[in-house]
């Protein structure tokens, strides 16, 4: 029987309960969870600012949560590189994830990859959102 691989992407700056909820919900949709943590340069390019924590710190926080089966760095050149390598069965998007999601299906079709795409809900976004947590510090 085929194992279902789920993949998620994110910055995961100031790893918090909202991130934990997102990862747990994603993992429920398959047998293994691969988390791709955005590179600092990608975050700067997409959000216009550096993350507060380094890529290594953010990867470690995701790993330390014990939820992900594998934690990988994003590619600096091709945002679809890890998808092409891993070929997930399911890609989960966060409730507020906007970057690269608009044309995701078309881009995956071009590459011959056809995962189910699921947008997950949030967990108390009034409290557990990185920008809110950052402002509290």
C-alpha positions in Angstrom: 0.0 0.0 0.0 1.3 3.4 -1.0 2.3 5.8 1.8 0.8 9.3 1.5 3.4 12.1 1.6 2.2 15.5 2.7 4.3 18.7 2.2 4.0 22.2 3.7 6.0 25.4 3.3 6.5 28.3 5.5 8.8 30.8 7.2 8.1 29.5 10.7 9.6 32.6 12.4 9.0 32.5 16.2 7.5 28.9 16.0 4.3 29.0 18.0 1.1 27.1 18.6 -0.5 28.2 15.3 2.5 26.7 13.5 2.2 23.5 15.6 -1.6 23.3 14.8 -0.8 23.8 11.0 1.7 21.0 11.0 -0.5 18.6 13.0 -3.4 19.2 10.8 -1.3 18.6 7.7 0.2 15.4 9.1 -3.3 14.0 9.7 -3.8 14.0 5.9 -1.0 11.4 5.3 1.6 9.0 6.5 4.6 11.4 6.5 5.1 15.1 6.7 7.8 17.0 4.9 8.2 20.6 5.9 10.1 23.1 3.7 11.4 26.1 5.6 11.9 29.2 3.5 15.4 30.5 3.1 16.2 33.9 4.5 16.8 35.3 1.0 13.4 34.0 -0.1 11.6 35.6 2.9 13.3 38.9 2.2 12.3 38.8 -1.4 8.7 37.8 -0.8 8.0 39.7 2.4 10.4 42.6 2.0 12.2 41.9 5.3 14.5 39.4 6.8 13.0 36.9 9.3 13.9 37.5 12.9 15.4 34.1 13.2 18.0 32.5 10.9 17.0 29.6 8.6 18.8 27.2 10.8 17.0 28.4 14.0 13.7 28.1 12.2 14.5 24.6 10.9 15.6 23.5 14.3 12.3 24.8 15.9 10.3 22.9 13.4 12.4 19.8 13.9 12.2 20.1 17.7 8.4 20.1 17.6 8.6 16.4 16.7 5.8 16.7 14.2 7.6 16.7 10.9 9.2 13.5 9.5 11.6 15.6 7.5 12.5 19.3 7.5 14.2 20.7 4.4 15.5 24.1 3.4 13.7 25.8 0.5 15.6 26.4 -2.7 17.1 29.8 -3.3 16.7 29.4 -7.1 13.5 27.5 -7.8 10.6 27.6 -5.3 9.3 24.4 -6.9 12.5 22.4 -6.5 11.6 20.6 -3.3 8.2 19.7 -4.8 9.8 18.3 -7.9 12.2 16.2 -5.8 9.7 15.0 -3.2 6.6 14.6 -5.4 4.1 14.9 -2.5 0.7 13.4 -2.7 -0.8 16.4 -0.8 0.4 20.0 -0.4 -1.1 21.9 2.5 -1.3 25.7 2.5 -1.8 27.8 5.5 -4.9 29.9 5.9 -3.0 33.1 5.2 -0.4 31.8 2.9 -0.3 33.9 -0.3 3.1 33.5 -1.8 3.3 31.2 -4.9 -0.3 29.9 -4.2 -2.2 31.7 -7.0 -0.7 29.7 -9.9 0.3 26.7 -7.9 -1.9 24.2 -9.7 -0.8 25.4 -13.2 2.9 25.3 -12.2 2.5 21.8 -10.9 0.7 20.7 -14.0 3.6 22.0 -16.1 5.9 19.8 -14.1 3.7 16.7 -14.3 3.0 16.8 -10.6 -0.6 16.4 -9.4 -0.9 16.5 -5.6 -4.1 17.3 -3.8 -3.9 20.9 -2.6 -5.6 21.7 0.7 -5.9 25.0 2.4 -6.0 24.4 6.2 -7.8 26.5 8.7 -6.2 28.6 11.5 -5.8 28.2 15.2 -6.6 31.4 17.1 -5.0 33.8 14.6 -5.8 36.7 16.9 -3.1 35.3 19.3 -1.0 32.9 17.3 0.3 34.7 14.3 4.0 35.5 13.9 3.5 39.2 13.2 1.4 39.6 16.4 3.9 37.6 18.5 6.8 39.7 17.0 5.0 42.9 18.0 4.6 41.7 21.6 8.3 41.2 22.0 
